[in-house]
């Protein structure tokens, strides 16, 4: 017995323990596995999500899911491409106030991937299946109940909810991906910034014959109802099933227990007095904005909703969770393998917190401008075009941009259709003819460091292929040798004939040089990871 708990005798060790099997936890596990790092996922629920929730998977996130070999499966399930579409601001289901268009943004000149439409319930099933195929252990009905932090590792108590027995698990690193009420974030006692609670909603999953009324099979309605206030209606993966979210008073728990109220609310907001409604799940949720001041406390790391709560407009929450997993995994893998210092995890914390602040600001701007007009005065800064919010995020500063705790006012963006290719921004999307066929920049990188070299950048090639110390793997691709830029329209060369463009596994530019490298230039040690900085004797 430990603290009154029945304990199994055998003690476990996991290099990385991940708490939570949502988007953030499963993507972290999958991307760690891509880096050959073993992890175990524990989840207090009996399965992955059974809620459809939002469905829009951005093209940026689809790039990452393609690296997990999931893109084709998502597109195969995506019937939205053959459905009629409609996005609008509505008074009810029958009265349109403003048309927002019919299709997702065109990303052909920005990415090799396109938007995907799949519900959270289905995508989580695909992620857990992929995790298991990659050797990840996933334990459902396992609840983390206690935690003991040490200098060299962490010990936690995990209760098996099926048997009532608990086990002690030792781990070098723990990732908290356990949602907005994160036990691990609470244990870190880290203050948060942001607007806090914005509005409380009741979410109703229901079935109804609405096709003739809403005039499309695939819909996203932003609602300004004259009596019931603000809300949204969106379709799901199942035809005839929808999700309605409407504002309710903050103490909303009683509404989730009253199915008659839910049925009447759907009928009232629909504008169809005799609508036949089949009510399924009814839950409540709160739109909020909370950004912790750090995503790291020693060996504890946060990702997804445990790391940040972003206003639920634009699909940034779910997409950011998957991106968090991809952003964290390559850095954590380098720390585990000893090719980078723990400072890499502070970079993760600073960068993802800055990104969360940026998209939270954008999401609130979209919410106020589209729907909550009474909140327009509270918009902070400029609201960027939506496609820019997805692809154009960058950070000012020197070549050490990824080491800095960048504030919102330092965050900037650029037109993703006209990328600069500068340090701190997403690498330009180009098409390259290779021995494996024609690949875009993200496909060419394949979740590794990528060095794109000019045809005469011989010094760079020699240096990068023969680093004088242990270093992360890097793909060296030289124009005119391994690859040929075949991008339509003949844009300016992605790199000069003697230069180099070094791209991190997440697709952001780490270093850009217009000249060849006779000897390591000073700036490389500040911008391309500690494994190169250490050649000067640095940390």
N, C-alpha and C positions, 0 to 999 in steps of 0.2 A: 504494500500500500504506500502511495505517496500523496500527501495532502488529501487523504480519504478516498483516493481513486484506486481501483483495482488495476494493477500494472502487469502487463506481460513481461516475462523475465528478459526476453531478448531485446537488446537495444539496437536501434538502427542507425546507420549513417547515410546521409544523402549529400552529395556535394552542393546541390541547389535544391531547396524545397520551395515549391510554389503553392501559395494558398489562394485557391479560387480557380474554377474551371470555366470562367467566362472568356470573352475575347482576349483580354490582356494576359490572363494566366496561360491559356492554351497556346497563344501565339508566342509567348516567351519560351515555353517548353519546346515548341516546334523549331524555333529559330536557334535555340541552344543546341538542339539535336543536330541541326545543320552544321553547327560548329563542333560537333563530336563531344558535347558536354552533356552528361547524364543529369536528369532531374526527375523529381517526383511531384505530382500535382495532388493536393488534397482538396476535397470539396465537401462541405457540410450537407449539400442537397443530395437527393438520390439519383440525380441525372443532370445533364446539361439543361439549359433553359427550355421551358415549355411555353414561353411567351413569344408571340411574333415580333412585337416591338417594331422599330423602324427598319426599313429594308434597303436604303440607299448605301451601297458600298462604292466609295469614290474610286476613280481611276488610279489615284495614287496608292490607295490600299490594295486595289486589284493587282498592281505591280508586285507588291509584297506577297500576296497570296499566290501569284504565279510562281514565285520562288519556292513555294511549298507544294507546287504541282496541284493547286486547287482551282486555278482560274478556269480551266476547261469544264470542270464539274459544276462550277457555279453558273457558267454561261449555259450549260446544258439544261439546268433547272430553271433558268430565267425565261419564263414565258412572257415577261413584260415587253420583250422586243417585238412580239407579234400581237400585243394588245393595243387597243386605242388608249391614248394617254391624255391626262388633263391635270394641270396644276393651276389653282386659282385662289383668290380671296373671296369668300362666300359669306352671305348673311345667314343662310341655311343651305341645305343640300340643293335647293332649287333656285336661289337668287344669287347670281354672280355679281361681285363688286369690282373685281379686277382680274384679268387673265394674265397668268405668269408663264404661259407657254406650254408646250406639249412634250418636250424631250430633254434629257440631260445634256449638259454642255458637250460640245464636240471637242474631243481631246486628240484628234488624229495627228496634229502637229506638235503635241506636247508629250505624248506617251504612246507606248505600244499597247497599252491597255485601255479599256473603256469602262464606263460605269457598269456595275452589276446590281441586280435587284434580287435580293434573297433575304429572307427574314432571319432574325437572330437565332431562332430555334433551329432552323435548318443548317445555318452556317456553323453553329457551335457543334452540331453532330458531325459535320465534315471535319472540323478542326480536331475533335477528340479522336476520330478515326485515324486521322493523319498522325497525330501525336503517338498513338499506340503503335502504328506501323513504323514509326521512327525509334521505337524502343522506350518511349516515355511511360512511366508507371502512373496511372491515374486511379486514385482511391476515392470513391464516392462515399457518402455518409460518414465522413471523417471530419471531426470538428476540432480545431485547435483551441485548447482551453487555457494553457499556461505557457509562459515563455521566460527563459533565463538567458540573459545576454552575457557573453564572455568576450575577452580580447581576441581569442583565436577561433571562436565559433559560437554557435547558438544552440541551445537545447530547448525543445518544445515538447509539450504533452499533447498527444493526439488521441481523441476519444473515438472509438468505433461505435457509431450510434446503433448499429445492428446488434452488437453483443454486449455493449456496456463496458467493455474492457478498454483500457488506455495503453498507449505505448509511448516510450520516450524516444525521440528522434534527435540526433545530433546533425548539424548541418553547418557548412562553411558560410553559406549565403541563403537568405530567405527573401523571397519576393512576395510582397503583399499585393495580391490582385483580387481581394475579397470584397470589392464593391464599395458603395458610398458610405456604408456603416462599418468600415474596416476595423476589425479588432487590432490588426497590426499598426494601423495609423494611430489609433488611440494609444497604443503602448508606446509610440514614439513621442507623444505629447508635443506635436509640432503645431504652431499657430498657423492659421490660414488667412489669406487675403481674399478680396472679392466682394461682391454685392450680397452674399449670403442668400437666404431664401427669397425667391422672386414671386412665385405663385404656386399654389397647390392644385392638383388636378385629380379627377377620377378617370381611370382608364377602363373602357368597356370593350371587350371583344364580343362582337355580335355577328349574326348572319341575317341577311335580308336581301330581297330582290330589289336592287337599286339601279340596275343598269339603265333603264329608260329614264330615270330621274337624273342621275349624275352624268349621263351621256359619255361614259368612258369606262373601260375595264380596269385601267390603272390610274388611280387618282391620288392626289395629295391636296387637300383643301385646308386652307387657313380660314378659320371661322371667326366672324365678329357678329355674334347673335345679339339681337336687341335686348333680350331678357337674360339669357344665360351667359353672356360674356364671351370670352375668348376660348378657342379650342382648335383642334385639328381632327381631320378624318383622313385615314389612309387605307388603301387596299392591302391585302396580304398575299401570300403565296397561293392561297386557296381561293378560287373564284367564289364570289358571294359572301366571303368573310371579310370583315372590316374592323378597324380599331378607331374608336372615338375617344378623344381626351378632352375634357371640359373643365374649366375652372370651378372650384368649389371652395367653401370656407376652409380655413387651415385645419380645423379638427375634422378631417374627412373620413376617419375610420368607419363611422356609422353608415356612410353612404355605400361603402363596399359590401355591407351586410344586407342591404336593402335592394334586392333584385327588381322589385316592382319600381322603385325609384329609377334604377338604371334603364329599365325598359321604357319608362315614360320620358326620361331625358333624351334617349335616342330618338323617340318619336317626335318630341317637341323640336329638337334641333334639326331634324330632317325636314320639317315643314310639311310632313305628310301625316295627317291625323289618324288614318287607318292603316299605317304601315305595320306589317307583321314582322315582329322582331324576335329573334332567338338569341337570348343573352347567354354568353359563355362566361369567361373569367372576368371578374371585376376587381380592380386593385386601385390603390391611390399612389401618387408620386408627387414629388416637389421639384419644380424647376428651380435651380439654384446655380450659384457661381461661387466656387470655393477652390482656391489654389494654395496648397501648403507651401510654406517658405523653404521647404527642402523635401526632396523625394528620397533622401538617404539619411539613415541614422546608423552609423557604423556598418554592420553587416546586414542591416535591414534595408530593403529597397521597395519602392512603391510603383505601381503601374495601373493604368486604367482609371476607373472611377474611384479607386482607393487613393489615387494620386491627385486627381483633380475632378471637380464637378463643373461641367461646361453647360451653359444654357442649351436646352434641347431644341435647337433650331439649326437646320443645315446638316444634321447627321454627324456633327463633329465628335460627339461622345464615343460612339462605337468605333468610328474610324480611328480616332486618336488612340483608343485602347489597343487595337491591333498594331498600330504604328509604334506605340510604346514598347510592345513586346519585341518588335524588330530592332528598335533603337537600343534597347537594353541588352539584348542577347549577345551581340558581337562585342560590346565593351566588356560585359561580364566574362565572356569566354576568354578574352585576352588577359584579364586579371587572373582567372583560374589557371590559365596556361603559363602565366609569368612573362608574357610579352608586353605587358603594360602594367603600370602601377594603379593603385586604387583611385588615383586622381581621375582616371577615366570614368569612374562611377559618379564623381562630382560633376564631370562634364555632362553625363546623362541627366543628372538632376537639374543642372542649370539650363540646359538646352530644352528639355521637355517642359520644364516649368515656364520658360519664356514662350514656347510654342503654345502651351495651354492658355497663358494670359492673352496671347495674340488671338487665338481662335475664339476664346470666350468673349473678347471685345467685339469681334466680328459677328458672332452669333447673336449677341445682345443687340447689335446694330440692326441686323436683319429682322429680329423679333420686333423691335420698336418701329422700324420703317414699314414693315409689311402689315403689322397687326396691332401691336400695342402702342398706338399713336400717342397716348398720354405719357409715354416714357421717353419720347424722342429727346427731350432736354437732358436726359441722363446718359446719352451716348457719349462715350469718351473717344476722341480722335476720329480719324476718317474711316469710313466703312469701305472696304475694298470690294471690287467685283468678286463674285462667289468663286469663280475659277481661280482667281488670284489667291484667295484664302486657302484653297486646296493645294496649289502648286507653287505659289510665289513667295512663301515665307523665307525670310533671310534675317541675318543679324549684322549690324555694323561692327566695326572694330578692326583691329589688326589681325595678323594671321593667327593670333592666339584666340580668335573669337570663340572657339568652342570651350575655352577654359574660363571665360568670363561669366559672371552672374549678370546677364544682360537684362535691363529693365524694359518695361513696355515701350517707353519713349525711345529706346535704342533699337527696338525691333522695326524692321522695314520690310518692304516687299518689292517685287518687280513683276513686270508683265511676263507670265510664263511662256507666252508666245514669242517673246523677244528676249531670251535669257542672256545674261552678261557673262556667265561662266566664271564669275569671280569667286574668291574664297568666301565661304559663308552662305552660298546660294546653291540651289539644286543644279546639278550638272546638266548642260543642255541635252535635250533629246535629239539624237542623231540615229540614222540607220547605217549600219556597217555590213558590208559583205564579208563573210567569214567562211571558214571551212565547214561550219555548222549551218550555213544558210545566212539569210539576212536577219540581223538582230538589232534591237534598239539598245540605247545606252544601258538601261537598267538590266536588260537581259544579258548583255555582254558582261556586266560586272558580276551578276550571279551571286550577290550577297558576299562578295569579297572586295578587298581593296582592288582598284583598277587604276593602272597607269596608262593613259593614252599618250603616246610619244610621237613627235614629229618624225618625218622620214630620216632626218639626219641627227637625231638626238641620241648619238651613240654613247656619250658619257652618262646620260641618265640611264640608259639601258644597262650598261655595265654595273653601275652602282646599285640599281634596284634588283638586279638578278643575283648579285653577290654581296648582300649586306654583311658587314663584318661581325654581326651578332645575331642571336635568336630574334626572329621577327615574325609578325603575322604574315600569312600567305598573301601575295600580291600578284595579280595578273598583269603582265606587261604586254600591251598590244600596240604595235608600232604601225603607223599608217604606211601603206605601201609594202608592208612585210606580212603581218598576220591579217590585217584588216584594210578595207577600202571604204571611205566615206561615200555612200551613195544616196545621201539625203536629197530628196527632190527639191528643186528650186535653187540649188547652188549657193547656200548660205556661206558666210565667211568661214574659213577653216576653223575647226574646233580647237586647234592648237597650231602654233607656228612650226616651221620645218625643223627647227632645232629645239623646240620647247617641250614642255610636259604639262599634262593636266592629271592630277592625282585625285581620285574620287574615293570617298569612304564607302563602306558597305551599305550605308543608308542612302547613298546617291548624292550626298553633298560634297562640294569641292573642298578638299583639304589643302591643296597647293596648286598654284598656277605659275609657270615660268615660261617666258618667251625665249629664253636662251638655253644653250646646252650647259651641261654641268661638268666642268673640268675637275673641280673639287667641291665637296658639299657646301653650298652657300649657307650663310648664317641663318636665313629665314626658315630653312627646312626643319630645323630643330624645334621651331615654335609651332609649326602647323601640321606636322605629319606624325604625331604620336611620340610618346616617350621612347619607343624602341629606336628611333633615329636620334632623338635629342640626347640619349645616353651616350652616343658616340663621342660627345664632347665632355663626357663625365658628369652630365646632368642627371637629375632624378628620373 
